[in-house]
């Protein structure tokens, strides 16, 4: 494509055809002021601050919306241009309130900055006060629309980036302003409180609500969000050594751009929680004979931990000790923890909390695809031919992924949702398969059959890249899956629509973190991956399997070997060559056999086989099913060490508590769901005597006499680069990608054939008359997982969300519940009480219970034995419901 050449301020420059004058000027180092423009938003031309002059005609034009033309001559700071810019600022100031001294935007106000640059101190015009009410109804956003300059950034971000449609212009002329439909409060609208509007607002019209800080932070520090698996890039505003506000970073090419979610933007006030751990604690007996956790010195605490663990190893053997790491801790910390377990103590029992939030799903996809598709940039979703969402609710779990999906749908990409429960993406879906409660396995089988019947499968890919197609097809067709829902005309109409939309396209499948934990989840996953193979969707950049992990470093903990059945780099324990390589690298013989997962750790402790447990960054008493059984197991241990940032219920049971640092208080790296490895530095110092988790582990290894000393992060990273070839670049730059595994990465090779999983059909469960309802435990945007951190966020607590049980109108009537009140939900394992709300999209007999609320009491409904159910399903359980 031939470039166009033009002149800016007398200098010859070039740019691509169709580019705006502003974009070419910025790329060539010319500064043009703007208020309404942003690189992630479509050009708008509202503020007119970017006016430039055509040197040949004298015409003034907005640079952001004016395409550059061949031989154009532009002046960016001519006398006429400068005079118009000053007049524009004067007009804005005439309407603007005289409240800069108390404005929360402070020195970051772009209008104030431009006024200073242009030398405008007073407007010199008749004041035009435009008073609007000051809104502080919700705990997240303060709206002072008297400071609004109608740049439209908030509205355009809502429509173009987040695609929520919560706000738009309301009124005309002088009365025009951004508002919700019928001017309802934000909390009564479609607003998800992602905070994107606050981050983009150039003035103090929108700001973060905070009772602890108002004004401009002393400085900003970039880091990576510690919540979901998107790994958003953050800018932490820091004052007096603490984080006072959070915004998206200004770095280019991040996964989130200028967007965040309610957790990432507003929930980081948990960093200042009153129960942060500040000092090491040791359980001692008091004068009255009762024991309690008492403050101790680091040397004493680490000496006690090392000595007691070594003693228990001598008395009971290495398998009497287990280590539970965290998919919320960094790559370096998980690597060090699993090495200490396997080398210093020779224990095979090392795992992480990711075992409860998607590890099994990652492992299943890894095994089936033989390492193909580890790199899945979320930007690929935005450019996908078509998207199929299977039992996932990205609006709540990984909102940034939802933004990409919504933008793709806005572009016109077909979006098909396979889920018996209505989710936020159903409202924008081209087809919703599962409406009326159709099981996902039945739907996927019917979809596969219809694509087969209409010859819409990719036979070229099937013949070249799969094994056993003819046998599989015969078995599949014998199931007659297309007849499974033939009696439902509405379903057939949606299916026909979906088939027309999906045929001859490469499909991007988005699956939820808890897919394997739902009824017949393993069979659903097999069917999804079969469909991905049969449509030739494995390989293209914008297609394949996208797993929405719940926790920020789920992939990293997996890669670092903090799992019971793999070594670092996803090397199998039974791989003799891999074992020998690590034994040579670490100078130690490795334990044989697969270790225990979290559920098995609890059972081993109850049986007396496990004597000691070292927990880093997890709160199993809140996050695991059957908390009473978990508590009993922890209470039977001879020695429990908890390394965490908060005084959790689990920490209160410990013999030694070690205060760690939160992600904002330490350096390290996280690997997000895309395969993006992001390094980060500390934004603030840890509180009290708390230390980064890697520092604690390094000091523990040293106290045990291990010869390798890890005095710096770089020392750990050097070892990771050697141990895991895919991480050869870790820490060498701000972020990079996990390197493809050459021996197993099959995207560019025709030598690997994929196996098709045996077809399976839906097996309905017999109705249990004692527990006639089915409850689905779901994640909501307010809490991540168990809510250990988000429950300590003052803003989240004040949001007015209480995790009410959702039920259908028919069940409300049948149970005679009335318009409001509380219900008691009982399963075979336990009982809880919560308020309820009516969800008109739910079929009768089905409930939704949000997790994370009320101390995550919903875990009491699940028996621990269900974690090992071969059919999956511990997040769905039979219950009965009655009025409380």
Secondary structure, 3 states (H helix, E strand, C coil): CCCEEEEECCEEEEECCCCEHHHHHHHCCCCCCCCCCCCCCCCCCCCCCCEEEECCCCCEEECCCCECCCCCEEECCCHHHHHHHHHHHHHHHHHCCCCHHHCCCHHHCHHHHHHHHHCCCCCCCCCCCCCCCEECCCCCEEEEHHHCCCCCHHHHHHHHHHCCCCEEEECCHHHCEEEEHHHCCHHHCCCCCCCHHHHHCCCCCEEECCCCCCCCCCEEEEEECCCCCCCCEEEEEEECCEEEEEEECCCCCCCCCCCCCHHHHHHHHHHHCCCECCCCEEEEECCCCCEEEEECCHHHHHHHHHHHHHHHHHHHCHHHEEEEECCCCCHHHHHHHHHHHHHHCCCCCEEEHHHHCCHHHHHHHHHHHCCCCCCCCCHHHHCCCEEEEECCCHHHHCHHHHHHHHHHHHHCCEEEEECCCCCHHHHHCCEEECCCCCCHHHHHHHHHHHHHHCCCCCHHHHHHHEECHHHHHHHHHHCCHHHCCCCCHHHHHHHHHHHHHHCCCCEEEEEECCHHHCCCHHHHHHHHHHHHHHCCCCCCCCCEEEEECCCCCHHHHHHCCCECCEEHHHEECCCHHHHHHHHHHHCCCCCCCCCCCHHHHHHHHHHCCCCEEEEECCCHHHHCCCHHHHHHHHHHCCEEEEEECECCCCHHHCCEEEECCCHHHCCEEEECCCCEEEEECCCCCCCCCCCCHHHHHHHHHHHCCCCCCCCCHHHHHHHHHHHCHHHCCCCCCCEEECCCCCCCCCCCCCCCCEECCCCCCCCCCCCCCCCCEEEEEECCCCCCCCCCCHHHCHHHHCCCCCCCEEECHHHHHHCCCCCCCEEEEECCCCEEEEEEEECCCCCCCEEEEECCCHHHHHHHHCCHHHHHCCCCCCCEEEEEEEEC
